[in-house]
Amino acid sequence: MISNGGDAMVEMSNSNLEILSHEKSRNLTDIDLEKGSLDSNEGSATISAFKQRTTLLLVLMVIILGCGTSAAFLAVGIGSAVEDQQDQFARSALDLITKIEGAWEDYVTAASWIHGRCRNRKFDRVDFREMYEYLVASGLDFQAAQFDPNITHDERDEAEAEARAYYEENYPSVDYRGFVGFNFENSTTVEPRLNASFYFPIHYMEPVLGNEAAIGLDYHASGVRQKTVLACMDTGEPALTDRLRLVQETEDISYGVILMHPGIRLSTDPDAWPKDLASIVIRIPDLIKRSAENQHQSSAVYIFDRSDSGGKPLFLGGAEVIPYGDHSGALLTPLPEITLTEVQKTSKLYFEENIRAANKVWTVSVLSVDDTFKPDVLFVSIGGTIVFLASLCLALWILTHTRRVEQLNKMKADADAEKAQLILENAHEATRAERELNDFLAHEVRNPVAAAMAACSFVKAAVNEKEPLTTEEALSTIREDVVIIENALKFVNDLLRNMLDMHRAANKQLKVTMEPTDLLHDVLEPVHSMLNQRNANFRVEVDCPNHLFVTTDRLRLKQVVLNLGRNSLKFVESGYVRLRAQVVEGLVELSIEDSGPGIPPEKRRLLFNKFQESLDSLSQGTGIGLFLCKNLVELMGGEISLDESFASGYKDHPGTRFVVSLRQPPLNPETIVYQPEEASDRSLHPELSSELPEKMSVLFVDDDPILRKLFTRTAKTVAPGWSFREASNGETALHLVEVEHFDLIFMDMYMASVEKQLLGTETVVALRKKGVDCRICGLSANDKESEFLEAGADVFTFKPFPCESRALTQELCRVLYSNSSYRTKGEFPE
């Protein structure tokens, strides 16, 4: 793999050199052509001078013509812009007024609906509540929906008793006083209603809360409400009160009106009409708000009542309407009371129209606000200016043509030279990086591979004896050799895994999931269990307060703490390794401390560099662990550093302290919804099961026969009932799916052969085109997740598969049940 990368790099360098040579030759040709053109111009100086004089005359004519055209363009354009803006304002204002009329008709329809539902009084208060909820669901804005039955004096006691019992049971906070009203013409206080022959009380009303002051109010008592009741009863048509300060109003500058509806005459019962009234209490701001929905232009709207009993147009309400940018509504700002005459004297754009509101005539006035409808003369001015400047630019272009050509040629030559230099530098940098990577891998892999090969030779020799492993000493030696092989292979696997994580983290490709995390239970205690060693001369300590929560990626943070803790274990001979979490200056901070020999001062400067020299005298370790930790912490928004002032407290062992600042404040445990690590994993994949199916048909596609056999052998340890088929390439897999059915297909990415064979992703595409709908899992030692998912695979995982039964079962369950995910490299074995 490394030599292939080197060949690719050399090919890239050769290709860059060929491109560079081609570009240089092309540039030389272009420069020669320009020089030839200049020599030709010098040879015809007389003709050029004549053309220049002719051009000057032409330019002068163009400028004069441009000035005249520009002036005419500006005059016509500005006049047209003003007229267009006036038309736009008129259309916008008319649209708003039309919406106000439509909104009013909605209120009339709703009032008629209430009367029709309640006209025969065969309903109860639950029915009325349900009807109110239907009205609210329709989107209608109103203060209250009411039914006002015509109650005689003989019926008063019974009606009041029924209402009192209802409110005491359902609204104990309501102080029901029976029928109330303004008993006299100039009364300003609501009092218990004096005796009368009949009443029109607000007997049914929703909502109750917020409208308690209107409960039992007799509309027939006096004032404008009485006039409206009489108008309804005399004409049989809906009627509207003059403007009112509603008894339940909370805003100082808002007025309301009450729409009363007597219902309609029915052919089935012509003599019983009109009798009762349905009413809707409407706040003028709510009417304007409903009408201004989906309004596209800002404007100010005023509503006046021309038919008010006072004899002059009376202010009902006004608001400035500013639509939101996403057309989801408008911001309404109430405007102070003003007369219609004052509004008509405005210097802004103005539109006025009378509309019919029941028995009233309303005047709706719309004014422009700010510069919403200001004539847009910018483009007109730009157009006129462009016409004039075009002639100047043409003249300047002709006069400076020769100099511009020379400058362009020089700039082109400089740019080509800079580009060539950049290509060379990139090629050198790529070669240096490749050489550095090759040297690093050769140095780090050589020793463990050599140890593993030596141990393998010892094992091979031992098992090939005539009587192998007959003594306890021979068995002990073989076990030691197996441990050497296992450690060497784990070292190489960790090295490659960390290199991939390092590359993804450095390029911001590694995904982090920020969520509330309990540092003690989710991070420090699991790492402590993995670091703790029996019969060791040192202790592993955890110092963290309970319920210390912070928003972070618990998996990546655990990876960082474990990496730093394992580094400490390499150097500590006695004393402690301490995992600490605390709050410093309002931010959460973790530290990993030990009583080891410390880090030499000369190595601290390059401590977090990639491929840095090992910190221990035996040169153990990959040299990329701290670099990976640094990238992971920065990916989570934090910072990692070495505390050079730390002292362990042990003589001749200054120790080391790494500080991880998460740059996050602690979370209040009482205000967060926290899930432990296992619950969080289940919430991310609620469909995941922990049990494997008893029987499945599996196809494993990989060009390596050893990997195929080992996978089948390993998988049967946890799924003995599964049947396995093998294929060495994509073509064979495509043939097998035509004659057999498979429940699960594992597909490797690269399958080597003398002839060109299908890639794993190409095979997945072909399988899906054939109609194969079983679960497909992409396989690779490289990060090929996105390629497999785009090709049609369901899930992706890294090779190699885990060998431990529990880990293998978890991975197979994830492959079978999870959605478009992959096994995160760097997960920790339990």
C-alpha positions in Angstrom: 0.0 0.0 0.0 2.8 2.3 0.8 4.8 1.6 -2.4 1.6 2.2 -4.4 1.2 5.5 -2.7 4.8 6.4 -3.5 4.3 5.4 -7.2 1.2 7.6 -7.3 3.2 10.5 -5.8 6.0 10.0 -8.3 3.4 9.8 -11.1 1.8 13.0 -9.8 5.2 14.7 -9.7 6.1 13.6 -13.3 2.6 14.7 -14.4 3.2 18.1 -12.8 6.6 18.5 -14.5 5.1 17.6 -17.9 2.3 20.2 -17.3 4.9 22.7 -16.2 7.0 22.1 -19.3 3.9 22.4 -21.6 2.8 25.6 -19.9 6.2 27.2 -20.2 6.4 26.4 -23.9 2.9 27.7 -24.4 3.8 30.9 -22.5 6.9 31.4 -24.7 4.8 31.0 -27.8 2.2 33.6 -26.5 5.0 36.1 -25.7 6.5 35.7 -29.1 3.2 36.3 -30.7 2.7 39.5 -28.7 6.2 40.7 -29.6 5.4 40.1 -33.3 2.2 42.0 -33.0 4.0 45.0 -31.4 6.7 44.9 -34.1 4.0 45.0 -36.8 2.4 48.0 -35.1 5.6 49.9 -35.0 6.1 49.2 -38.7 2.7 50.9 -39.5 3.0 53.9 -37.3 1.5 56.3 -39.9 -1.6 54.1 -40.4 -2.0 53.8 -36.6 -1.8 57.6 -36.1 -4.5 58.1 -38.8 -6.7 55.4 -37.1 -6.2 57.1 -33.8 -7.4 60.5 -35.0 -10.4 58.8 -36.6 -11.2 57.0 -33.4 -11.0 60.2 -31.4 -13.6 61.8 -33.6 -15.8 58.7 -33.3 -15.4 58.7 -29.5 -16.4 62.4 -29.3 -19.6 61.6 -31.2 -20.3 58.7 -29.0 -19.9 60.8 -25.9 -22.2 63.5 -27.2 -24.8 61.0 -28.2 -24.4 59.2 -24.8 -25.1 62.4 -22.9 -28.3 63.1 -24.8 -29.5 59.5 -24.5 -28.6 59.4 -20.8 -30.7 62.6 -20.1 -33.7 61.3 -21.9 -33.4 57.9 -20.2 -33.3 59.5 -16.8 -36.3 61.7 -17.4 -38.5 58.9 -18.7 -37.2 56.4 -16.2 -37.8 58.5 -13.1 -41.3 59.4 -14.2 -42.1 55.8 -14.9 -40.6 54.7 -11.5 -42.7 57.2 -9.6 -45.9 56.1 -11.4 -45.0 52.4 -10.9 -44.5 52.9 -7.2 -47.8 54.7 -6.8 -49.5 51.8 -8.6 -47.8 49.3 -6.4 -48.9 51.1 -3.3 -52.5 51.3 -4.5 -52.5 47.6 -5.3 -51.0 46.8 -1.9 -53.4 49.0 0.0 -56.4 47.7 -1.9 -55.3 44.1 -1.2 -55.0 45.0 2.6 -58.5 46.6 2.6 -59.9 43.5 0.8 -58.4 41.3 3.4 -60.0 43.4 6.1 -63.4 43.0 4.4 -62.8 39.2 4.1 -61.8 39.0 7.8 -64.9 40.8 8.8 -67.1 38.4 6.7 -65.4 35.6 8.6 -66.5 37.1 11.9 -70.1 37.5 10.6 -70.1 33.9 9.4 -68.8 32.7 12.8 -71.5 34.6 14.6 -74.2 33.1 12.4 -72.8 29.7 13.0 -72.9 30.3 16.8 -76.6 31.3 16.6 -77.5 28.4 14.4 -75.9 26.0 16.8 -77.6 27.5 19.9 -80.9 28.9 18.5 -83.2 26.2 20.1 -81.3 26.3 23.4 -80.9 22.5 23.2 -77.3 22.5 24.3 -75.2 22.6 27.4 -72.1 24.4 28.3 -69.9 21.5 27.2 -71.4 21.7 23.8 -70.7 25.5 23.8 -67.1 24.8 24.8 -66.6 22.3 22.0 -68.1 24.8 19.5 -65.7 27.5 20.7 -62.7 25.1 20.2 -63.8 24.6 16.6 -63.8 28.3 16.1 -60.3 28.7 17.6 -59.1 25.8 15.4 -60.3 27.7 12.3 -57.7 30.4 13.1 -60.2 33.2 13.9 -58.9 35.7 16.4 -61.4 37.2 18.8 -61.7 38.2 22.5 -64.8 36.0 23.3 -67.6 34.0 21.7 -70.9 34.5 23.4 -74.6 33.5 23.3 -77.0 36.0 24.7 -80.5 34.4 25.3 -83.6 36.6 25.7 -84.4 35.8 29.3 -87.6 37.1 30.9 -87.7 38.4 34.5 -89.5 35.1 35.6 -86.6 33.1 34.1 -83.9 35.2 35.7 -83.6 33.3 39.0 -83.3 29.9 37.4 -80.7 31.2 34.8 -78.6 32.8 37.5 -78.7 29.7 39.7 -77.6 27.5 36.8 -74.7 29.8 35.9 -73.7 30.1 39.6 -73.6 26.4 40.0 -71.5 26.0 36.8 -68.9 28.6 37.7 -68.6 27.4 41.3 -67.9 23.8 40.1 -65.6 24.6 37.1 -64.2 28.1 37.9 -64.1 28.5 41.6 -62.0 31.7 41.2 -64.8 33.4 39.3 -67.0 35.7 41.5 -70.3 35.3 39.7 -72.7 38.1 40.7 -75.7 37.2 38.6 -77.0 39.5 35.8 -75.0 42.8 35.8 -74.9 45.9 33.6 -74.7 49.6 33.3 -78.0 50.5 34.9 -78.1 54.1 33.8 -77.1 56.0 30.6 -74.0 57.6 32.1 -73.0 54.7 34.3 -69.3 53.7 34.3 -69.5 50.9 36.8 -70.9 47.4 36.3 -73.5 46.8 38.9 -76.1 44.1 39.6 -78.8 44.5 37.1 -82.0 46.2 38.2 -85.3 44.4 37.6 -86.6 44.5 34.0 -89.1 42.7 32.0 -86.4 40.9 30.0 -82.7 40.7 29.6 -80.0 39.8 27.1 -77.2 38.6 29.4 -73.9 37.0 28.4 -75.0 33.7 29.7 -72.7 31.5 27.6 -69.1 32.7 26.9 -65.8 31.2 26.0 -63.1 31.6 27.0 -64.1 32.3 30.6 -60.6 33.0 31.9 -59.5 36.5 30.9 -63.1 37.5 30.3 -64.4 37.2 33.9 -65.5 40.9 34.0 -68.1 40.3 31.2 -69.8 37.2 32.7 -73.6 37.9 33.1 -73.3 41.4 31.5 -76.8 42.5 30.2 -76.4 44.0 26.7 -79.9 45.4 27.0 -79.1 47.5 30.1 -78.2 50.8 28.5 -75.8 52.6 26.2 -74.4 51.6 22.8 -74.9 47.9 23.6 -78.6 48.4 24.1 -78.9 50.3 20.8 -77.2 47.5 19.0 -79.5 44.9 20.6 -82.5 46.9 19.5 -81.1 47.3 16.0 -80.7 43.5 15.7 -84.2 42.8 16.9 -85.8 45.5 14.7 -84.1 44.7 11.5 -83.3 41.0 11.9 -79.8 41.8 10.6 -76.3 41.6 12.3 -75.4 44.9 14.1 -72.3 46.3 15.4 -71.7 48.5 18.5 -69.8 51.8 18.5 -66.3 51.5 19.6 -65.9 50.3 23.2 -63.3 50.1 25.9 -63.9 46.4 26.6 -64.3 45.5 30.3 -61.7 42.8 29.7 -59.3 44.9 27.7 -55.7 45.1 29.1 -54.0 47.5 26.6 -54.5 51.3 27.0 -54.8 52.2 23.3 -56.9 49.3 22.0 -60.6 49.5 21.3 -63.0 46.8 20.5 -66.5 46.2 19.0 -69.2 43.7 19.6 -70.9 42.0 16.7 -74.4 40.8 17.5 -76.2 38.4 15.2 -80.0 37.6 15.5 -79.7 34.6 13.2 -81.9 34.1 10.2 -85.6 33.4 9.7 -86.2 29.7 9.1 -89.1 28.4 7.1 -89.7 25.7 9.7 -90.2 28.2 12.6 -91.0 31.6 11.2 -92.7 33.1 14.3 -89.9 32.5 16.8 -87.5 35.0 15.2 -85.7 37.1 16.2 -85.3 36.1 19.8 -81.8 35.3 21.0 -78.5 36.8 20.0 -75.1 35.4 19.2 -72.2 37.8 19.7 -68.5 37.9 19.1 -66.2 40.4 20.9 -63.7 41.7 18.4 -60.6 43.6 19.3 -59.6 45.9 16.4 -55.9 45.0 16.7 -56.9 41.3 16.3 -58.9 42.3 13.1 -55.9 44.1 11.7 -53.5 41.3 12.6 -55.7 38.7 10.9 -55.9 40.9 7.8 -52.2 41.6 7.6 -51.1 38.0 7.4 -49.0 37.3 4.3 -48.8 41.0 3.6 -45.7 41.7 1.5 -45.2 45.4 1.9 -44.9 47.6 5.0 -47.7 50.1 5.6 -49.7 51.9 8.2 -53.4 51.2 8.4 -56.2 53.1 10.3 -59.8 52.2 10.7 -62.5 54.9 11.4 -66.2 54.4 12.1 -68.1 56.9 9.8 -71.5 55.9 11.2 -70.7 56.4 14.9 -73.5 57.7 16.9 -71.3 60.8 17.7 -71.8 62.0 14.1 -68.2 62.2 13.0 -65.6 59.6 11.9 -64.4 57.9 15.1 -61.0 56.3 15.5 -61.3 52.5 16.0 -57.6 51.4 15.7 -54.4 51.7 13.8 -51.2 49.8 13.4 -48.0 49.8 11.5 -47.6 46.5 9.5 -44.1 45.3 8.9 -44.0 41.8 7.2 -41.4 39.3 8.2 -38.8 38.4 5.6 -40.0 34.8 5.2 -43.7 35.9 4.5 -44.8 33.9 7.6 -46.7 36.9 9.1 -46.2 40.5 10.0 -45.1 42.6 13.0 -47.8 44.9 14.2 -47.0 48.1 16.1 -50.1 49.9 17.6 -50.4 53.5 16.5 -51.8 56.3 18.8 -55.3 57.7 18.3 -55.6 60.2 15.5 -58.5 61.9 13.5 -59.3 61.0 9.9 -58.6 64.6 8.9 -55.1 64.4 10.3 -54.5 61.2 8.4 -55.7 62.6 5.1 -53.3 65.5 5.4 -50.2 63.3 5.3 -47.5 63.9 2.8 -47.0 60.2 2.3 -48.7 57.9 -0.3 -52.3 57.6 0.8 -55.2 55.3 -0.1 -58.7 55.4 1.4 -61.8 53.3 0.9 -65.2 52.8 2.7 -66.3 49.2 3.6 -69.5 47.9 5.0 -69.3 46.3 8.5 -72.8 45.0 9.4 -74.9 48.2 10.0 -71.8 50.4 10.1 -69.7 52.1 7.5 -66.0 52.0 8.2 -63.3 54.1 6.5 -60.0 52.2 6.0 -57.0 54.5 5.4 -53.6 53.1 4.3 -50.4 55.1 4.3 -46.9 54.3 3.2 -44.2 53.9 5.8 -40.5 54.9 5.6 -39.2 54.3 2.1 -41.2 51.2 1.4 -42.8 52.7 -1.7 -40.1 55.2 -2.5 -39.6 55.4 -6.3 -36.6 53.2 -7.2 -34.5 55.4 -9.4 -31.3 53.7 -8.6 -31.3 51.5 -11.7 -32.5 54.4 -13.8 -29.6 56.5 -12.6 -27.2 53.7 -13.1 -28.5 53.1 -16.6 -28.1 56.7 -17.6 -24.6 56.8 -16.0 -23.7 53.6 -17.8 -24.6 55.1 -21.2 -22.4 58.1 -20.5 -19.5 56.1 -19.0 -19.6 53.5 -21.8 -18.4 56.1 -24.3 -15.6 57.2 -22.0 -14.6 53.6 -21.4 -14.6 52.9 -25.1 -12.2 55.9 -25.7 -10.0 55.0 -22.8 -9.9 51.4 -24.0 -8.7 52.3 -27.4 -6.1 54.8 -26.2 -4.7 52.4 -23.6 -4.9 49.2 -25.7 -1.3 48.9 -26.4 -0.2 49.5 -22.8 -2.8 47.1 -21.5 -1.6 44.3 -23.8 1.9 44.8 -22.5 0.8 44.7 -18.9 -1.4 41.7 -19.5 1.5 39.8 -21.1 3.7 40.7 -18.1 1.1 39.6 -15.6 0.5 36.4 -17.5 4.2 35.6 -17.5 4.5 36.3 -13.8 1.4 34.2 -13.0 2.7 31.3 -15.0 6.1 31.5 -13.3 4.4 31.6 -9.9 2.2 28.6 -10.8 5.2 26.6 -12.0 7.0 27.4 -8.7 4.0 26.4 -6.7 3.7 23.1 -8.6 7.4 22.4 -7.9 7.0 23.2 -4.2 3.9 21.0 -3.9 5.7 18.1 -5.6 8.7 18.5 -3.2 6.3 18.7 -0.2 4.4 15.6 -1.3 7.7 13.8 -1.8 9.0 14.9 1.6 5.7 13.9 3.3 5.8 10.5 1.6 9.4 9.9 2.6 8.6 10.9 6.2 5.6 8.6 6.3 7.7 5.7 4.9 10.5 6.2 7.3 8.1 6.4 10.3 6.2 3.2 9.3 9.5 1.4 8.6 10.8 2.4 12.0 7.7 1.7 14.0 6.5 -1.5 12.3 9.9 -3.2 11.9 10.5 -4.0 15.5 7.1 -5.5 16.5 6.9 -7.4 13.2 10.4 -8.8 13.8 9.4 -9.8 17.3 6.2 -11.5 16.0 8.2 -13.4 13.3 10.7 -14.6 15.8 8.0 -15.8 18.2 6.2 -17.5 15.3 9.3 -19.4 14.4 9.6 -20.6 18.0 6.0 -21.7 18.1 6.3 -23.5 14.7 9.4 -25.3 15.9 7.7 -26.3 19.2 4.5 -27.7 17.6 6.5 -29.7 14.9 8.5 -31.7 17.5 7.8 -35.4 17.8 6.1 -34.9 21.2 5.1 -31.3 21.2 4.1 -29.4 24.3 4.4 -32.3 26.7 6.0 -30.3 29.6 4.6 -27.4 31.6 7.8 -25.4 30.7 7.1 -25.9 27.0 3.5 -24.8 27.4 4.6 -21.7 29.4 7.1 -20.8 26.7 4.5 -21.1 23.9 2.1 -19.0 25.9 4.7 -16.3 26.2 5.4 -16.4 22.5 1.7 -16.1 21.7 1.4 -13.1 24.0 4.4 -11.5 22.1 2.7 -12.2 18.8 -0.6 -10.8 20.1 1.0 -7.6 21.5 2.9 -7.0 18.3 -0.2 -7.4 16.1 -2.2 -5.2 18.4 0.6 -2.6 18.3 0.5 -2.5 14.5 -3.3 -2.5 14.4 -3.4 0.4 16.9 -0.8 2.2 14.9 -2.8 2.0 11.6 -6.1 2.8 13.5 -4.6 5.8 15.1 -3.1 7.0 11.8 -6.6 6.9 10.2 -8.2 8.7 13.2 -5.4 11.2 13.1 -5.9 11.9 9.4 -9.7 12.2 9.8 -9.4 14.4 12.9 -6.8 16.7 11.3 -9.0 17.1 8.3 -12.2 17.7 10.4 -13.8 14.6 8.9 -14.2 12.9 12.2 -17.8 13.2 13.5 -18.4 14.3 17.1 -21.7 14.0 19.0 -22.0 16.7 21.6 -24.4 15.6 24.4 -24.7 15.9 28.2 -22.1 13.7 29.8 -21.5 12.6 33.4 -17.7 12.9 33.6 -17.4 10.6 36.6 -19.7 7.7 35.4 -19.4 8.0 31.6 -15.6 8.8 31.3 -13.4 8.6 34.3 -14.7 5.4 35.9 -14.7 3.4 32.7 -11.1 4.5 31.9 -10.1 3.7 35.5 -11.4 0.2 35.1 -9.3 -0.2 31.9 -6.1 1.3 33.5 -6.3 -0.4 36.8 -3.8 -3.3 37.2 -3.7 -5.8 39.9 -0.5 -6.2 42.1 0.9 -3.0 40.6 3.3 -0.8 42.5 1.2 2.2 41.8 -2.4 3.2 42.1 -4.9 4.6 39.6 -7.0 7.3 41.3 -10.2 9.2 40.2 -10.8 12.6 41.6 -14.2 14.0 40.3 -17.2 15.4 42.1 -20.5 13.7 41.7 -23.0 15.0 39.1 -20.4 17.0 37.2 -22.1 17.2 33.8 -20.7 18.9 30.6 -21.7 19.0 27.0 -19.1 17.0 25.0 -18.5 13.8 22.9 -18.3 11.2 25.6 -16.7 8.6 23.3 -13.9 10.9 22.0 -13.2 12.3 25.4 -12.9 8.8 26.8 -10.5 8.0 24.0 -8.4 11.1 24.9 -8.3 10.3 28.6 -7.5 6.6 28.0 -4.7 7.5 25.6 -3.1 9.9 28.1 -3.6 7.4 30.9 -2.0 4.6 29.0 1.0 6.9 28.3 1.3 7.4 32.0 1.3 3.7 32.7 4.3 3.2 30.5 6.5 5.4 32.7 5.1 5.2 36.3 6.9 2.6 38.4 5.5 3.7 41.8 3.1 6.3 43.1 0.0 7.1 41.2 -1.8 7.9 38.0 -4.6 10.3 38.8 -7.7 11.1 36.6 -9.1 14.4 37.8 -12.1 16.6 36.7 -12.9 20.0 38.2 -14.4 23.4 37.4 -11.8 26.1 37.0 -13.0 29.7 36.5 -16.4 28.5 35.5 -15.2 26.0 32.9 -14.8 22.3 33.1 -11.2 21.0 33.1 -9.8 17.5 33.1 -6.2 16.5 34.0 -4.2 13.3 33.8 -1.4 13.4 36.4 1.3 10.8 37.3 4.4 10.4 39.4 6.6 9.3 36.6 10.0 10.6 35.5 8.5 13.6 33.7 9.1 14.9 30.2 12.6 16.3 29.4 12.5 20.0 28.7 14.1 19.6 25.2 11.1 17.4 24.1 8.3 19.6 25.4 8.3 22.1 22.5 7.5 19.4 19.9 5.3 17.4 22.2 2.1 17.5 20.2 3.7 17.2 16.7 2.9 14.4 14.3 5.5 11.6 14.3 7.3 13.1 17.2 10.1 11.2 18.8 9.1 8.8 21.6 9.2 10.2 25.1 10.7 7.1 26.7 14.3 5.9 26.5 13.3 2.7 24.8 11.5 4.5 22.0 8.2 2.6 22.6 4.9 4.0 21.2 3.8 5.2 17.8 4.6 8.9 18.2 1.2 10.0 17.1 -0.9 9.5 20.2 -0.5 13.0 21.6 -1.0 14.5 18.1 -4.3 12.5 17.9 -5.4 13.7 21.3 -4.7 17.3 20.4 -6.8 17.0 17.2 -9.7 15.2 19.0 -9.8 17.8 21.8 -9.8 20.7 19.3 -12.5 19.0 17.3 -14.7 19.1 20.5 -13.9 22.8 20.9 -11.3 22.4 23.7 -7.6 22.7 24.3 -4.9 20.4 25.6 -1.6 21.5 27.2 1.2 20.3 29.4 1.4 21.8 32.9 5.1 22.5 33.2 4.8 23.7 36.8 3.4 20.4 38.0 5.2 18.5 40.8 4.2 15.0 41.7 5.4 15.1 45.3 7.7 12.1 44.8 11.5 12.6 45.1 13.4 12.3 41.8 10.0 11.8 40.1 8.7 15.2 39.0 5.8 13.6 37.2 3.6 14.8 34.3 0.3 16.6 34.1 -1.7 17.0 30.9 -4.6 19.5 31.1 -7.7 19.1 28.9 -9.8 22.3 29.0 -13.2 21.6 27.4 -14.1 25.3 27.3 -17.6 24.4 28.4 -19.4 25.4 31.6 -20.8 22.7 33.8 -24.5 21.8 33.3 -27.1 21.9 36.0 -28.1 18.2 36.5 -31.7 19.3 37.4 -32.3 21.1 34.1 -30.9 18.5 31.6 -32.3 15.3 30.2 -29.5 12.9 30.7 -29.1 9.4 29.3 -26.3 7.1 30.5 -23.9 5.9 27.8 -25.8 2.6 27.2 -29.1 4.4 27.1 -27.7 7.0 24.8 -26.5 4.4 22.4 -29.9 2.8 22.4 -31.6 6.2 21.9 -29.5 6.8 18.8 -30.4 3.3 17.5 -33.7 2.3 19.1 -34.1 -0.6 16.7 -30.8 -2.2 17.7 -31.2 -5.7 19.2 -28.6 -7.6 21.2 -29.5 -11.0 19.9 -28.5 -12.5 16.5 -31.0 -14.4 14.4 -30.8 -18.2 14.7 -30.6 -18.8 11.0 -29.2 -16.6 8.2 -27.7 -17.0 4.8 -24.5 -15.0 4.5 -22.3 -14.2 1.5 -18.7 -13.0 2.3 -16.9 -11.4 -0.7 -13.2 -10.9 -0.3 -10.2 -11.7 -2.5 -8.2 -13.0 0.5 -9.1 -16.7 1.1 -7.5 -16.7 4.6 -9.7 -13.8 5.7 -12.8 -15.5 4.2 -12.1 -18.7 6.1 -11.2 -16.9 9.4 -14.4 -14.8 9.2 -16.6 -17.9 8.7 -14.8 -19.7 11.5 -15.1 -16.7 13.9 -18.7 -16.0 13.0 -19.8 -19.6 13.6 -18.6 -19.2 17.2 -21.5 -16.7 17.9 -23.9 -17.8 15.2 -23.6 -21.6 14.7 -26.9 -21.8 12.8 -25.8 -19.4 10.0 -24.8 -20.7 6.6 -21.9 -19.1 4.8 -20.9 -18.8 1.1 -17.7 -17.3 -0.1 -16.8 -15.3 -3.3 -13.4 -14.0 -4.2 -14.6 -11.2 -6.5 -17.6 -9.1 -7.5 -18.3 -11.1 -10.6 -18.7 -14.3 -8.7 -21.0 -12.6 -6.2 -23.2 -11.4 -9.0 -23.5 -15.0 -10.3 -24.3 -16.4 -6.9 -27.2 -14.1 -6.2 -28.8 -15.3 -9.4 -29.0 -18.9 -8.1 -29.2 -18.4 -4.3 -30.9 -16.1 -1.8 -28.8 -14.3 0.8 -30.0 -12.4 3.9 -26.7 -10.6 4.4 -23.8 -9.8 2.1 -20.3 -8.5 3.2 -18.5 -6.7 0.3 -14.8 -5.9 0.4 -13.7 -2.7 -1.5 -10.5 -3.8 -3.3 -10.2 -7.3 -4.8 -6.9 -7.8 -6.6 -6.6 -9.9 -9.8 -4.4 -10.1 -12.9 -7.4 -8.7 -14.8 -9.5 -5.8 -13.9 -12.3 -6.7 -11.6 -15.2 -4.9 -10.1 -14.6 -2.7 -7.0 -16.8 -3.4 -4.0 -18.8 -0.3 -4.7 -19.3 -1.2 -8.3 -20.5 -4.6 -7.3 -23.0 -3.1 -4.8 -24.4 -0.9 -7.6 -24.8 -3.9 -9.9 -26.5 -5.9 -7.1 -29.0 -3.2 -6.5 -29.7 -3.0 -10.2 -30.4 -6.7 -10.2 -33.1 -6.2 -7.6 -31.1 -7.6 -4.6 -32.8 -6.0 -1.6 -31.0 -7.9 1.2 -28.8 -6.1 3.7 -25.3 -5.2 2.3 -22.3 -4.2 4.5 -19.3 -2.6 3.0 -15.9 -3.7 4.2 -12.5 -2.0 4.0 -9.4 -1.3 6.1 -9.7 2.3 4.7 -12.4 4.9 5.4 -14.7 4.1 2.5 -18.0 4.7 4.3 -19.4 7.4 2.1 -18.5 5.5 -1.2 -20.3 2.4 0.0 -23.4 4.2 1.2 -23.7 6.2 -2.0 -23.4 3.0 -4.0 -26.4 1.5 -2.1 -24.9 -0.4 0.8 -26.9 -0.3 4.1 -24.0 -0.1 6.5 -20.2 0.0 6.6 -17.6 -1.4 8.9 -13.8 -1.5 9.2 -11.7 -4.6 8.8 -10.7 -6.6 10.7 -13.7 -7.9 12.6 -13.2 -8.3 16.4 -12.4 -11.9 17.5 -13.9 -11.8 21.1 -17.4 -13.3 21.2 -19.1 -10.4 22.9 -17.5 -7.7 20.7 -18.2 -9.8 17.5 -21.9 -10.2 18.6 -22.3 -6.5 19.1 -20.7 -5.7 15.8 -22.9 -8.2 13.9 -26.0 -6.8 15.6 -24.9 -3.3 14.6 -24.4 -4.5 11.0 -27.9 -6.1 11.0 -30.0 -3.5 12.7 -28.4 -0.1 12.5 -29.0 2.6 9.9 -26.2 3.9 7.7 -23.4 4.0 10.3 -20.1 2.4 10.8 -18.0 1.0 13.6 -16.2 3.9 15.2 -12.5 3.3 15.3 -11.1 3.8 18.7 -13.9 2.2 20.7 -12.8 0.6 23.9 -13.1 -3.1 24.7 -14.9 -3.8 27.9 
